[in-house]
């Protein structure tokens, strides 16, 4: 299962999660996007990004808080995929 980056990441320039990802599946570090995105087909569910996130914006897909559920679809759509 993948991880999802949610609203607290919007506008944050800290990319510590990108640096700890062992499979480089977090995108946007060098882009002008409003937030970072995790590629759901590349994520190996290691969870290292969760601890590295300074704003507590990353959750396992099945644990995304209800108030940020729309970020699951947003993350999948960013990569041209359909959310589960």
Helices and strands as residue ranges (DSSP letters): E 3-5, G 7-9, H 16-20, E 26-27, E 37-38, H 48-52, E 58-60, G 61-63, G 66-68, H 70-78
